[in-house]
């Protein structure tokens, strides 16, 4: 059962970030929530994309 929902606005905003901004965002999320990690939304949503 998913514990998160990715809204279309989030996906659109994420796609508009530069690669460096996406990397900083991902690092910040992992630093904040890394201990609660399962498969990350970014890793599943970014398959086939440069996230």
Secondary structure, DSSP 8 states (H G I E B T S, - for coil): --S----HHHHHHHHTS-HHHHHHHHHHHHHHHGGG-SS-HHHHHTTTS--
